[in-house]
Amino acid sequence: MKKSFQKKATSFQGKVVIVTGASSGIGKACARAFFKAGAHVVLAARSTHKLHALEAQLLGTTTMSPTQVPDTTTSVPDSVPPLTTAASNSVPLANAAAQNSVPLANAAAQNSVPLTNAAAPGGTRSVLSIAADVTRESDCKHLIETTLEHFGQLDVLVCNAGLSMRALFKDLDLSVLKELMDVNFWGCVYCTKYALPALLESKGSLVGVTSIAGFKGLPARTGYSASKFALNGFLDTLRTEHLYDGLHVMTFAPGFTSSNVRVAALTANGRPQGKTPRQEEKMMSADRVAYHMLKGIRQRKNQVVLTPLGKVTVWASKFFPRLVTRLEYKIMAQEPDSPLRSHHT
């Protein structure tokens, strides 16, 4: 297993990869994995200070050859030494107003905040950080255009930016559902629209990070499931449209994995719930998820579903839908403070 992955990882040498939602969780782990595999990585997220921190981590990493990329039994470190050498060329950013991040001025007014672009010590890999709110079409367009202006190519687009929720639909403010559609569905659509010509030229890969909730509706996550079902349909259709164009489209469903998505999940009134209802330490790590993503891209898989529970759920839903529905309800109702608890008998 280790030898196989190490050989396949060489394909990312010199490739240009965009990762949205790169400031935390799965996106952050994937950015690290792509960088260590030799790719030029474009980091996109709303939080400028988190992008700066991740860039410093990446550029402080000791240069590794492709044969040193970790396998499934070796995780990428959660932190690496801070950046000690400065090398930057400022790149204008698009307009990206974000909660809990440094406000950015409107790029159209030529008052945007620059983030750095720098090369890794001892190597040719580089990192480009671009603040972007994927719910804004203009930000997505700017993200792609800036990447192409800087590198002249795009080989992989990972649409990872995502948002979850936890509330019964009857109690839900509809603005929450709209926000989830804007982030989870339209964020991928916007980025894909402007990246598609470059991906077709490079015969590259489009990866949509979806969810098991996009295959089987998850109770108390109506907006989340709806957005992921929509994303699955979009990716599947795009794959068919470009069946003979050399475009690789991968639907990537991590299942329950350790990340901050449940902490940031919105409640009925649109406020983050601020804590996770699940035991994160018992879930697959974000680094393991990143490993499987790179492996799936290298093998140009159409679909990757992770975790035993996720795989069983997707398979069983096709043949035993009523049974899966009852089991799903029972499991989700057992979560601490579950919105289903008052309905569960």
GUTORKE-772602 format. One line per field, with one value per atom (N, C-alpha, C): residue number from 1; residue in one letter; y, x, z. Coordinates in steps of 0.1 Angstrom, whole numbers. Each point is the difference from the previous one (the first is absolute). Layout:
<recs>
i <- (NUM ...)
aa <- (A ...)
yy <- (Y ...)
xx <- (X ...)
zz <- (Z ...)
</recs>
This chain:
<recs>
i <- (1 1 1 2 2 2 3 3 3 4 4 4 5 5 5 6 6 6 7 7 7 8 8 8 9 9 9 10 10 10 11 11 11 12 12 12 13 13 13 14 14 14 15 15 15 16 16 16 17 17 17 18 18 18 19 19 19 20 20 20 21 21 21 22 22 22 23 23 23 24 24 24 25 25 25 26 26 26 27 27 27 28 28 28 29 29 29 30 30 30 31 31 31 32 32 32 33 33 33 34 34 34 35 35 35 36 36 36 37 37 37 38 38 38 39 39 39 40 40 40 41 41 41 42 42 42 43 43 43 44 44 44 45 45 45 46 46 46 47 47 47 48 48 48 49 49 49 50 50 50 51 51 51 52 52 52 53 53 53 54 54 54 55 55 55 56 56 56 57 57 57 58 58 58 59 59 59 60 60 60 61 61 61 62 62 62 63 63 63 64 64 64 65 65 65 66 66 66 67 67 67 68 68 68 69 69 69 70 70 70 71 71 71 72 72 72 73 73 73 74 74 74 75 75 75 76 76 76 77 77 77 78 78 78 79 79 79 80 80 80 81 81 81 82 82 82 83 83 83 84 84 84 85 85 85 86 86 86 87 87 87 88 88 88 89 89 89 90 90 90 91 91 91 92 92 92 93 93 93 94 94 94 95 95 95 96 96 96 97 97 97 98 98 98 99 99 99 100 100 100 101 101 101 102 102 102 103 103 103 104 104 104 105 105 105 106 106 106 107 107 107 108 108 108 109 109 109 110 110 110 111 111 111 112 112 112 113 113 113 114 114 114 115 115 115 116 116 116 117 117 117 118 118 118 119 119 119 120 120 120 121 121 121 122 122 122 123 123 123 124 124 124 125 125 125 126 126 126 127 127 127 128 128 128 129 129 129 130 130 130 131 131 131 132 132 132 133 133 133 134 134 134 135 135 135 136 136 136 137 137 137 138 138 138 139 139 139 140 140 140 141 141 141 142 142 142 143 143 143 144 144 144 145 145 145 146 146 146 147 147 147 148 148 148 149 149 149 150 150 150 151 151 151 152 152 152 153 153 153 154 154 154 155 155 155 156 156 156 157 157 157 158 158 158 159 159 159 160 160 160 161 161 161 162 162 162 163 163 163 164 164 164 165 165 165 166 166 166 167 167 167 168 168 168 169 169 169 170 170 170 171 171 171 172 172 172 173 173 173 174 174 174 175 175 175 176 176 176 177 177 177 178 178 178 179 179 179 180 180 180 181 181 181 182 182 182 183 183 183 184 184 184 185 185 185 186 186 186 187 187 187 188 188 188 189 189 189 190 190 190 191 191 191 192 192 192 193 193 193 194 194 194 195 195 195 196 196 196 197 197 197 198 198 198 199 199 199 200 200 200 201 201 201 202 202 202 203 203 203 204 204 204 205 205 205 206 206 206 207 207 207 208 208 208 209 209 209 210 210 210 211 211 211 212 212 212 213 213 213 214 214 214 215 215 215 216 216 216 217 217 217 218 218 218 219 219 219 220 220 220 221 221 221 222 222 222 223 223 223 224 224 224 225 225 225 226 226 226 227 227 227 228 228 228 229 229 229 230 230 230 231 231 231 232 232 232 233 233 233 234 234 234 235 235 235 236 236 236 237 237 237 238 238 238 239 239 239 240 240 240 241 241 241 242 242 242 243 243 243 244 244 244 245 245 245 246 246 246 247 247 247 248 248 248 249 249 249 250 250 250 251 251 251 252 252 252 253 253 253 254 254 254 255 255 255 256 256 256 257 257 257 258 258 258 259 259 259 260 260 260 261 261 261 262 262 262 263 263 263 264 264 264 265 265 265 266 266 266 267 267 267 268 268 268 269 269 269 270 270 270 271 271 271 272 272 272 273 273 273 274 274 274 275 275 275 276 276 276 277 277 277 278 278 278 279 279 279 280 280 280 281 281 281 282 282 282 283 283 283 284 284 284 285 285 285 286 286 286 287 287 287 288 288 288 289 289 289 290 290 290 291 291 291 292 292 292 293 293 293 294 294 294 295 295 295 296 296 296 297 297 297 298 298 298 299 299 299 300 300 300 301 301 301 302 302 302 303 303 303 304 304 304 305 305 305 306 306 306 307 307 307 308 308 308 309 309 309 310 310 310 311 311 311 312 312 312 313 313 313 314 314 314 315 315 315 316 316 316 317 317 317 318 318 318 319 319 319 320 320 320 321 321 321 322 322 322 323 323 323 324 324 324 325 325 325 326 326 326 327 327 327 328 328 328 329 329 329 330 330 330 331 331 331 332 332 332 333 333 333 334 334 334 335 335 335 336 336 336 337 337 337 338 338 338 339 339 339 340 340 340 341 341 341 342 342 342 343 343 343 344 344 344 345 345 345)
aa <- (M M M K K K K K K S S S F F F Q Q Q K K K K K K A A A T T T S S S F F F Q Q Q G G G K K K V V V V V V I I I V V V T T T G G G A A A S S S S S S G G G I I I G G G K K K A A A C C C A A A R R R A A A F F F F F F K K K A A A G G G A A A H H H V V V V V V L L L A A A A A A R R R S S S T T T H H H K K K L L L H H H A A A L L L E E E A A A Q Q Q L L L L L L G G G T T T T T T T T T M M M S S S P P P T T T Q Q Q V V V P P P D D D T T T T T T T T T S S S V V V P P P D D D S S S V V V P P P P P P L L L T T T T T T A A A A A A S S S N N N S S S V V V P P P L L L A A A N N N A A A A A A A A A Q Q Q N N N S S S V V V P P P L L L A A A N N N A A A A A A A A A Q Q Q N N N S S S V V V P P P L L L T T T N N N A A A A A A A A A P P P G G G G G G T T T R R R S S S V V V L L L S S S I I I A A A A A A D D D V V V T T T R R R E E E S S S D D D C C C K K K H H H L L L I I I E E E T T T T T T L L L E E E H H H F F F G G G Q Q Q L L L D D D V V V L L L V V V C C C N N N A A A G G G L L L S S S M M M R R R A A A L L L F F F K K K D D D L L L D D D L L L S S S V V V L L L K K K E E E L L L M M M D D D V V V N N N F F F W W W G G G C C C V V V Y Y Y C C C T T T K K K Y Y Y A A A L L L P P P A A A L L L L L L E E E S S S K K K G G G S S S L L L V V V G G G V V V T T T S S S I I I A A A G G G F F F K K K G G G L L L P P P A A A R R R T T T G G G Y Y Y S S S A A A S S S K K K F F F A A A L L L N N N G G G F F F L L L D D D T T T L L L R R R T T T E E E H H H L L L Y Y Y D D D G G G L L L H H H V V V M M M T T T F F F A A A P P P G G G F F F T T T S S S S S S N N N V V V R R R V V V A A A A A A L L L T T T A A A N N N G G G R R R P P P Q Q Q G G G K K K T T T P P P R R R Q Q Q E E E E E E K K K M M M M M M S S S A A A D D D R R R V V V A A A Y Y Y H H H M M M L L L K K K G G G I I I R R R Q Q Q R R R K K K N N N Q Q Q V V V V V V L L L T T T P P P L L L G G G K K K V V V T T T V V V W W W A A A S S S K K K F F F F F F P P P R R R L L L V V V T T T R R R L L L E E E Y Y Y K K K I I I M M M A A A Q Q Q E E E P P P D D D S S S P P P L L L R R R S S S H H H H H H T T T)
yy <- (-12 12 13 0 11 3 -10 1 5 -5 4 14 5 14 9 -3 8 2 -11 1 9 -1 7 15 3 14 9 -6 7 8 -4 6 15 3 14 10 -5 8 11 13 11 3 -8 3 12 7 11 -4 1 -5 12 2 9 -8 4 -6 11 0 9 -5 9 -4 -6 6 -5 4 8 5 -9 -11 -9 -14 -9 -14 -7 -6 -8 9 12 9 2 3 3 -13 -11 -13 -3 3 -3 10 12 10 -5 -5 -5 -12 -9 -12 3 9 4 6 9 7 -10 -9 -10 -10 -1 -9 8 13 7 10 2 9 15 9 14 1 5 0 15 1 13 -2 8 -1 10 -4 9 -2 11 0 14 2 14 6 -8 6 2 13 3 -4 1 -3 -16 -7 -15 -4 7 -3 3 12 3 -10 -5 -10 -13 -4 -13 2 11 2 -1 7 -1 -14 -8 -14 -8 2 -7 4 12 5 -3 -3 -4 -15 -7 -15 -3 -10 -5 -6 4 -6 -15 -6 -15 -5 -10 -7 -7 -3 -7 -13 -7 -13 1 13 1 4 1 4 -11 4 -10 -9 -12 -9 0 -10 0 -2 -5 -2 11 10 11 13 8 12 12 9 13 7 6 7 11 2 10 14 1 12 -2 10 -1 13 1 12 12 12 12 4 9 5 8 -2 7 8 -2 8 6 13 6 1 -3 1 2 13 2 9 -2 9 3 12 2 -2 -6 -2 6 9 6 -11 3 -9 5 -9 3 5 6 4 -13 0 -12 4 4 3 -13 -2 -13 2 -8 0 -4 7 -4 1 8 1 15 3 14 5 11 5 4 -3 4 10 10 10 -5 7 -4 0 -11 0 10 2 9 14 3 13 1 -11 0 2 -6 2 -13 -11 -13 -3 -9 -4 -11 2 -10 -12 -12 -11 -4 -8 -3 -12 0 -12 -3 -12 -3 -14 -2 -13 -7 -14 -8 0 1 -1 -13 2 -12 -7 6 -7 10 -6 9 1 -6 1 14 5 13 0 10 1 14 0 13 0 10 2 11 -4 10 -1 11 1 0 -9 -1 -5 6 -5 -7 -13 -7 2 7 3 12 7 11 -4 1 -4 8 13 8 -5 -5 -5 -13 -8 -13 3 9 4 6 8 6 -11 -9 -11 -8 -3 -8 9 12 9 3 2 3 -12 -12 -12 -2 2 -2 11 12 11 -3 -6 -3 -12 -11 -13 -4 6 -3 -13 -7 -13 -3 -10 -5 -15 -8 -15 -6 5 -6 11 -1 9 -8 3 -7 9 -3 9 -6 5 -6 9 13 9 -5 -1 -5 5 -2 5 -10 -3 -10 7 -8 6 -11 3 -10 6 -3 5 -7 -2 -5 10 -4 9 9 -6 8 12 -1 10 10 -3 6 13 10 13 -4 4 -4 7 10 6 -9 -9 -10 -10 -4 -10 7 13 7 2 3 2 -13 -12 -12 -3 3 -2 9 12 10 -5 -5 -5 -14 -9 -14 -3 6 -2 11 12 10 4 -2 2 -9 -12 -9 3 4 3 12 11 12 -3 -7 -3 -9 -9 -9 7 9 7 7 7 8 -9 -11 -9 -10 -2 -11 1 11 1 -5 5 -4 -15 -5 -14 -9 4 -7 0 11 2 -10 -1 -8 -14 -3 -13 -3 9 0 -6 2 -6 11 -3 8 -9 4 -8 8 -6 6 -8 7 -6 0 -12 -1 -7 -8 -7 -12 -9 -11 6 12 7 4 -1 2 -12 -12 -12 -5 4 -4 12 5 11 -2 10 -1 9 -6 7 12 11 12 7 -4 6 2 4 2 8 12 9 -6 -7 -6 -11 -9 -11 5 10 5 6 7 6 -10 -11 -11 -8 -3 -7 8 13 9 0 0 -1 -13 -11 -13 0 5 1 8 11 9 -7 -6 -7 -12 -7 -12 4 11 5 6 7 6 -11 -11 -11 -6 -1 -6 9 13 10 0 -3 0 -13 -10 -14 -3 7 -2 12 9 12 -2 -11 -2 7 5 7 -11 0 -9 7 -6 6 -11 4 -9 5 -8 2 -6 8 -5 2 -11 0 -6 9 -5 -7 1 -6 8 -6 6 0 12 1 12 -1 11 13 10 13 10 13 10 3 -9 3 0 -9 0 11 5 11 13 1 12 -2 -11 -3 10 4 10 -6 7 -5 6 -2 5 15 8 14 5 -9 4 3 -3 2 -13 0 -12 -7 -13 -7 0 2 3 -13 -11 -13 -11 -11 -12 -10 -6 -10 -14 -1 -14 -1 -12 -2 0 12 3 -9 -3 -8 -14 -5 -13 -1 11 1 0 -3 1 14 1 13 7 13 8 -4 -4 -4 -13 -9 -12 3 9 4 6 8 6 -11 -10 -11 -6 -3 -7 9 13 9 0 1 0 -13 -11 -13 -1 5 0 8 12 8 -7 -5 -7 -12 -7 -11 4 13 7 -8 -2 -6 9 -5 8 3 -9 2 -7 7 -6 2 -10 0 -6 8 -4 -5 -7 -6 -11 -11 -11 3 9 4 7 9 7 -9 -10 -9 -9 -5 -8 8 12 9 2 3 3 -13 -11 -13 -5 0 -5 9 13 9 -4 -7 -4 -12 -8 -13 -1 7 -1 14 9 14 2 -8 2 -4 -10 -4 10 5 10 13 4 12 -2 -12 -2 0 -6 -1 14 7 14 9 -1 8 -4 -12 -5 5 -1 4 15 8 15 5 -7 4 -2 -9 -2 10 9 11 9 5 9 12 4 11 -1 -12 -2 6 7 6 -11 -12 -11 -7 3 -7 1 12 1 -7 -5 -7 -15 -4 -14 -8 -11 -8 -13)
xx <- (8 -8 9 10 8 8 6 7 -8 -13 -9 -3 -3 -4 12 12 11 3 -2 3 -11 -12 -11 1 5 1 9 9 9 -8 -12 -8 -4 1 -3 11 12 12 -3 1 -1 -15 -9 -14 -5 -10 -6 -14 -1 -12 -7 -13 -7 -9 1 -8 -9 -13 -8 -3 -3 -2 13 11 13 5 -8 6 -2 -8 -2 -4 0 -6 6 -9 4 7 -4 6 15 2 14 8 -5 8 3 -10 2 11 0 10 14 1 13 4 -9 3 4 -7 4 14 2 13 11 -2 11 2 -10 1 6 4 7 -8 -12 -9 2 -3 -2 -15 -1 -13 -6 -12 -7 -10 2 -9 -11 -12 -12 -9 -3 -9 -4 -9 -4 10 6 8 14 4 13 11 -3 11 2 -10 2 7 -2 7 15 3 14 7 -8 6 3 -9 2 11 1 11 13 1 12 4 -10 2 6 -6 4 14 3 13 11 -4 10 3 -8 2 13 7 12 -4 7 -3 1 -10 -1 -1 7 -1 -13 -6 -12 0 11 0 -1 0 -2 -14 -9 -14 -6 -6 -6 -10 -1 -10 -11 -9 -12 3 12 3 8 3 8 -7 -4 -7 9 -4 7 0 11 0 -11 -5 -10 6 13 7 15 5 14 7 14 7 -5 0 -4 9 -5 8 12 12 11 7 -4 5 -11 1 -11 3 -10 1 -14 -3 -14 -1 -11 -5 -14 -4 -14 -9 -12 -10 -13 -7 -12 -11 -8 -11 -13 -9 -14 -7 -12 -8 -5 3 -4 -3 -12 -4 -3 6 -2 -2 -8 -1 13 3 12 13 1 12 3 11 4 -8 -8 -8 8 -5 8 -8 7 -7 -4 -9 -4 11 3 11 -3 -13 -3 4 0 5 15 7 15 5 -7 5 0 4 0 13 -1 11 9 13 8 3 1 5 13 8 13 -1 10 3 15 3 14 4 13 5 5 -1 5 15 6 14 6 9 7 -8 -11 -8 -7 -7 -7 -15 -5 -14 -3 -12 -3 -15 -3 -13 -5 -13 -6 -13 -1 -12 -9 -13 -9 -13 -3 -12 -12 -10 -12 -11 -12 -13 -7 -1 -5 -15 -7 -14 -1 12 0 6 -7 5 12 1 11 13 -1 11 5 -9 4 7 -6 6 14 2 13 10 -5 9 6 -9 5 9 -4 8 14 0 13 9 -6 8 6 -8 5 10 -2 9 14 0 12 7 -7 6 -2 -10 -2 -7 -4 -7 -7 -10 -7 -2 4 -1 -10 -2 -10 -7 -14 -8 -7 2 -7 -10 -13 -10 -4 7 -2 -7 -1 -7 -14 -3 -13 -5 -13 -7 -11 -2 -10 -11 -9 -11 -5 -8 -6 -13 -11 -13 -11 -12 -11 -5 -5 -4 -12 -8 -12 4 12 5 10 3 11 -3 8 -1 5 -8 3 13 5 12 12 -2 11 1 -11 0 7 -4 6 15 4 15 7 -5 6 1 -11 0 11 1 10 14 3 14 2 -8 3 -3 -10 -3 5 -4 4 14 7 14 8 -4 6 -3 -13 -4 7 1 7 15 7 14 2 -9 1 -2 -10 -3 12 8 11 13 0 12 -1 -12 -2 9 1 9 14 5 14 1 -10 0 -1 -8 -1 13 7 12 11 0 10 -4 -13 -6 1 -3 2 -12 0 -10 -8 -13 -10 -4 2 -4 -11 -11 -11 0 2 0 -15 -6 -14 -2 -10 -2 -9 0 -10 -14 -1 -13 -5 9 -4 -5 1 -5 -13 0 -11 -4 -12 -4 3 6 4 -10 -7 -10 7 -7 5 11 2 9 -6 -12 -7 8 4 8 13 7 12 -2 -9 -3 -4 -9 -5 12 9 11 10 2 9 -7 -13 -6 1 -2 2 14 9 14 3 -5 2 -5 -12 -7 8 5 8 13 7 12 -2 -10 -4 -3 -8 -3 12 8 12 9 1 9 -5 -13 -6 2 -2 1 14 10 14 7 -9 5 12 0 10 10 0 9 12 2 11 -1 -12 -2 -3 7 -3 -8 -12 -9 -2 4 -1 -9 -10 -9 7 3 8 -8 -5 -8 7 5 8 -7 -13 -7 3 -3 3 15 6 15 2 11 3 3 -8 2 -8 1 -8 -13 -4 -13 -12 0 -11 0 12 1 -6 3 -5 -14 -6 -13 -10 -9 -10 -12 -6 -12 -12 -12 -12 -1 7 0 12 8 12 13 -1 12 8 14 7 -2 -1 -3 12 12 11 7 -6 6 -5 8 -4 -8 -10 -8 6 11 5 14 5 13 11 5 9 12 5 13 -2 -12 -2 -3 1 -3 13 -1 11 6 13 7 -1 2 0 12 11 12 -2 -8 -3 -9 -10 -9 8 10 9 7 5 7 -9 -12 -10 -4 0 -3 11 12 11 1 -3 0 -11 -12 -11 2 7 3 10 10 10 -6 -9 -6 -12 -3 -11 -13 -3 -13 -12 -11 -12 -6 1 -6 8 2 7 -9 -4 -8 9 1 9 -8 7 -4 -9 1 -9 -14 -4 -14 -5 9 -4 -3 9 -1 -13 -2 -12 -13 0 -12 -3 10 -3 -4 6 -4 -14 -2 -12 -12 2 -11 -6 8 -5 -10 3 -7 -10 3 -8 -3 -6 -2 -8 -10 -8 7 8 8 11 6 11 -7 -11 -7 -3 -5 -2 12 11 12 7 -1 5 -6 -14 -7 4 2 3 14 10 13 1 -6 1 -8 -10 -8 8 11 8 11 1 10 -4 9 -3 -8 -10 -9 -5 -3 -5 -14 -2 -13 -11 5 -9 -5 7 -3 -14 -6 -14 -10 5 -9 3 11 4 -6 -5 -6 7)
zz <- (0 0 0 9 1 -13 -6 -12 -12 -1 -10 0 12 2 -3 4 -2 -15 -7 -15 -6 4 -6 3 12 4 -9 -8 -8 -11 -3 -11 4 13 4 -1 -4 -1 -11 5 -10 -4 6 -3 8 -6 7 6 13 7 8 -2 8 10 13 10 7 -1 6 15 9 13 6 -4 4 14 7 13 11 -1 11 -5 9 -2 -12 -8 -12 -10 -2 -10 4 13 4 -1 3 -1 -14 -9 -14 -6 4 -5 4 13 4 -8 -3 -7 -14 -7 -14 0 10 0 2 9 3 -11 -9 -12 -11 2 -11 -8 4 -8 5 -10 4 5 12 6 1 -4 2 11 11 12 -2 2 -1 12 7 11 4 9 3 10 9 11 -4 -1 -5 10 13 10 0 -2 -1 -12 -11 -12 2 6 3 8 11 9 -7 -9 -7 -10 -7 -9 7 12 7 4 4 3 -12 -11 -12 -4 0 -4 10 12 10 0 -8 0 -8 6 -7 -13 -11 -13 0 -5 -1 -14 -3 -13 -1 -12 -1 7 2 6 15 5 15 4 -10 3 9 12 9 -6 5 -5 10 -1 9 14 4 14 5 -8 5 -3 10 -2 -3 -7 -2 13 5 13 1 12 1 0 3 -1 -4 -6 -5 5 -1 5 -8 6 -6 -11 -9 -11 5 -5 5 -11 -13 -11 -7 -3 -7 -15 -8 -14 -6 -4 -3 -12 -7 -11 3 3 3 -11 3 -10 5 -8 4 3 9 4 -5 -1 -3 12 -1 11 7 13 8 14 3 14 7 11 7 15 6 15 6 11 8 -9 -10 -8 -2 -6 -2 -12 2 -11 -12 -12 -12 -8 -5 -8 -14 -6 -14 -10 -6 -10 -12 -3 -11 4 13 4 1 -4 0 14 10 14 7 -7 5 8 9 9 -7 -1 -6 9 -5 7 -7 6 -6 -9 -9 -8 3 3 4 -4 -3 -3 13 0 11 0 12 1 -6 -9 -6 -11 -4 -10 -10 -9 -10 3 10 3 5 -2 5 5 8 6 -3 -5 -3 9 8 9 -5 -2 -5 8 7 8 -10 3 -9 8 -2 5 -12 1 -12 -3 9 -2 -10 -3 -9 -13 -10 -14 -3 3 -3 6 13 7 -7 -4 -6 -14 -7 -13 2 10 3 5 7 5 -12 -9 -12 -9 -2 -9 6 13 6 0 2 -1 -14 -10 -14 -4 5 -3 6 12 7 -5 -2 -4 -15 -6 -14 -3 11 -2 13 -2 12 -3 10 -2 9 12 9 7 1 7 11 13 10 7 -3 6 13 11 13 10 -3 9 3 13 3 13 2 13 3 13 4 8 5 9 9 9 9 6 -6 5 -9 6 -8 -9 -12 -10 5 8 5 9 6 8 -7 -12 -7 -7 2 -7 -14 -10 -14 -5 7 -4 2 10 3 -12 -5 -12 -12 -2 -11 1 12 3 -3 4 -3 -15 -7 -15 -6 5 -6 2 12 2 -6 3 -4 -15 -6 -14 -9 2 -9 1 12 1 -10 -1 -10 -14 -2 -14 -5 8 -4 -4 9 -2 -12 -2 -11 -14 0 -12 -6 9 -5 -1 7 -1 -11 -5 -10 -13 -6 -12 3 11 4 3 7 3 -12 -10 -12 -8 0 -7 6 14 6 2 -4 3 15 8 14 7 13 9 8 0 8 11 13 11 8 2 9 13 11 13 4 -1 4 13 2 12 -1 9 1 0 5 1 -14 -10 -14 -7 7 -5 7 13 9 9 -1 8 15 6 14 8 10 8 8 0 7 -8 -12 -9 -14 -1 -13 -9 4 -9 -4 9 -3 -10 2 -9 -14 0 -13 -8 7 -8 -5 8 -4 -11 0 -11 -12 1 -12 -6 9 -4 -7 6 -7 -14 -2 -13 -10 5 -8 -5 9 -4 -9 3 -9 -14 -1 -13 -8 7 -6 -5 8 -4 -13 -1 -13 -12 3 -11 -6 8 -4 0 -3 1 -10 -11 -10 -2 10 0 8 8 8 14 3 13 10 12 11 10 3 10 11 12 11 11 4 11 12 10 12 12 6 12 12 9 11 11 1 11 13 12 12 3 -2 3 9 7 10 -7 3 -5 9 -4 8 -7 -9 -7 9 10 9 10 4 9 -7 -13 -7 -6 2 -6 6 -9 4 7 9 7 -7 6 -7 -3 9 -2 -8 -5 -8 8 13 8 1 0 1 14 0 12 10 -6 9 7 -3 6 -9 1 -8 9 -6 7 -1 -7 -2 5 2 5 -11 -2 -11 0 12 1 -5 -2 -4 -16 -6 -14 -8 -13 -9 0 1 0 -13 0 -12 -9 6 -7 -8 6 -7 -12 2 -10 -12 3 -10 -8 7 -7 -10 4 -9 -12 3 -11 -11 4 -9 -8 7 -6 -11 4 -9 -13 2 -12 -9 6 -8 -8 6 -7 -8 0 -7 2 13 3 -1 -4 -1 14 9 13 11 11 12 12 6 13 11 11 10 13 8 13 -2 8 -1 1 10 1 -12 -6 -12 -12 -2 -11 2 12 3 -2 4 -1 -15 -8 -14 -7 3 -7 5 13 6 -4 -2 -4 -13 -9 -13 1 9 1 12 11 12 5 -8 4 13 2 12 13 -1 11 4 -11 3 6 -5 5 15 5 14 8 -5 7 1 -11 0 10 1 9 15 2 14 4 -10 3 2 -8 1 12 4 12 13 -1 12 2 -9 2 12 7 11 -5 7 -4 -14 -5 -13 -2 -11 -2 -2 -3 -2 13 11 12 5 -2 5 -8 -13 -9 1 6 0 11 -3 11 1)
</recs>
